[in-house]
Amino acid sequence: ADLIRSEVSGYKDGKSARASSTLVHQNTAVAAGVGTGSIAELMLTGQLNKPGVWPVEQALSTPLFEQIIQSRGLEINTVEA
């Protein structure tokens, strides 16, 4: 199994914050491609209708992103510090 890990630092509610997330999958390319494929599916089905170019985190709401990840059978573990 392959591991994809992210670490983010910044501010939340005016306070310094850090969070990390991990995703374990048998095939890194498949796991990494889920985002692109999911965005395309949402556009084709009319669920995502934002004109222009957007970063994923601005194009999708967090609940919609979580729904997509779950529908693809992926589990992301997040830890906030």
N, C-alpha and C positions, 0 to 999 in steps of 0.2 A: 504494500500500500504506500501511496505517496502522500506527503503532507504539504498543505499550503497554509502559510501562517502570515498574519498581518498584525502590525502594531501601529496604533494611532495615538498621538498625543495632541493636546490642544486645550480648549476651555469649554466647560459645560456649566451653564448657570453662573457664569462669571468666575468660576474656580478652575484651577489647573486640573486636568483629568487625563488618564491614560486608559486605553482598552486594547486588548489583544484578542484575536480570534484564530481558530484553527479549523481546518477542513481536511479530513482524511478520505481518500478515495483510491480505488485501485488503479485509476488512470488519470494522471494530472491533466493531460490534454482534454479529456472529456469533461472533467470538473471545471477547468478554466473556460471551456467553450460554452458551458451552460448559460453564462451571462449573455453572450452574443446571440445565441439561439433563442433564448427566452425573450429578449428585446424584440427580435424579428417576429416571433410568434405574436407578441402583444400588439405590435404594429399591424400585422396582417389581419388580426381578429378585431381590430378597432378598439382594443382596451387601452392602448397608449397612442395618444393623438397630439403630441407636442411638436409643432413645426420648429425647424432649426436644428442646431447641433447642441446637445446637452451632455454633461457628464452623467453617468448612470445614477449617481447618488442624488442628482437634481431631477432627473427624468422620472424616477420611480419613487413612490412613497415607501417607507419602511414596511408597512403591512403588505403591500403588493410584492415587494422583494421577498419577504419571508414566505408568502404564499407560493411564489414561483420556486423557491429553493425546496420547500416541502414537497411540491408536486413533482419535482424531479428526483425525489428520494435522497436529497443531500441533507446533511446535518452540520450546522456550523456551531461550534462551541465558543462563546464569548465570555471574557472575564474583564470586568472593569476594576481598575485600581485607583 
